[in-house]
C-alpha cells in the first residue's frame, strides 16, 4: 500500500512539474482580436465570396527577432518576415476558417525569444474583407 501511495505521489509531482503553465493556444503576453472590423466592397470579394486580411504588428523586446508562419486550414501556409506584414487572401467561400500562427525566432540565442503557437478562427462573409489584427510581444 505504501508503494502505491509513493508511486501516486511521484506521478502527481511529475504531472505538476511537467505542466509549466505554457499554453500553446493562447500564450501569455500575446494579444489577438478578430475580426477587428470589416470593410466592403473590396478587391477579392463578390456576391459569392469574401476576403481575409490578417495583419501582424510586432512590438516589444523581441519584435525585431520574430518571424511568423500563418497556416489556414483548407487554404494554405503563408510566411510573414521580421517586422510583420499582412496575409491577404481574396475570393474565399463564406464560412469559418481556422488558423494557426507560429511565432518563431530569427536568432534563437536572443533572450526570452521562444517558439509559440496561437490558434484562432475567422468568419468570412460574401462582399466583405474581414480584418484580423494580431500583435505578439
N, C-alpha and C positions, 0 to 999 in steps of 0.2 A: 504494500500500500504506500509506503514511504517513497519507493522508487517511482510509482505512478505520479504521486504528488510532485516529486522533484522534477520528473520529466515534463509535467504540465507547466510547472513554474519556469523551467528553462525555455520551453516552447513559447510561452506568453512573453517572456523577456525578449526572445528573438523577434517575435512579431512586432512588439512595441518599438524595438530599436530599428528594425528593418523599415518601418513606416516613418520616414523622416519628415513627413508633412509636405513633401513635394507633390503638387497636384498638377498633372500634365494636361488637365482640361482647362484650368483657369489659373495659370501661375500667378503668384503674388507679384505685385508692382506692375502688372500689365493692365492697361485699360483697353476696353473693347466695347464699342457700341454699334448696333446695327438695327434697322437702317437709320442713318442719321438724318437723311432726307431723300426725297425723290424729286426728280425734275423731268419734265416732259414737254414736247416730244424730244427725242434726241437721236443722234446718229446710232444706227444699230437697233432701232425699235420700229415696230409696225403694229398693225391690228392683231397679229398673232404672236408677237414676241416682245420681249423686253431686253434690257441690258444690265450688266453689273459693272460698277466702278468701285474697286476695293483699293483704298488709299492707305499706305503705310507711312506714318510720320514718326521717325525715331526721335528720341530725346534722352537726356540723361548721360550718365558717365560712360556707358558703352555704345552710345549712338553711332560713333564713327567706326565701330568694330563689328557691327551686326549685319548679317545678310539674311534674306528671307526666302523661303520657298512656299508658295501657296499651292495646295492641292485641292481641287474642286472635284468632288465625286461626279463621275459621268461626263466631265468636261475636259480636264487636263491639269498639268502641272506648270507653274509659272515661277520664274525667278525674279526676285527684286534685289538689286545690289545694295551695297552700303549707301546710306543716305536716303533710303526709302524710294518711293515712287508709287505708281498706280498700275494695277492689273485691270484692264478694261476688256470685257467680253461682250460683244454685241450679239444680237439675234438669239437670245436664249428662250426656250419654251417656258411659258409660265409654270411656276411650281416652286417648291422648296429645294434649295441646293445646300448640301453640307460640305464644309471645307475645313482644312487644317492648315494652320500657318506654322511652319517650322522656323524658329529663330535660331540661327547658327552664328558662330564667331569666325571672323576672318583670322584672328590671331588668338589661338586657344591659351596663350600664356598671359593674356590680359586678365587682370584681377576681376573677379566677380562676373565673368562672362561664361555662360554655360548654355548648352542646348536646351531649348524649351519648345513646347508644342501647345498651341491654343486651338481648340475646336469650336466651330460655330456653324450657324445656318443662316440663310438669307432667303426671303420670299421674293420672287420675281413676278411682276405683273406686266401684261402687254402695254405697250405705248410708253412705258416709263423706264428710265435708267435708275436703278436702286443704288444708292451710295452707301458704302460701308467704310467706316473710319476705324483704323487700328493704330494704337500708339504704344509700342513696347518701351520699357525703360532701358 
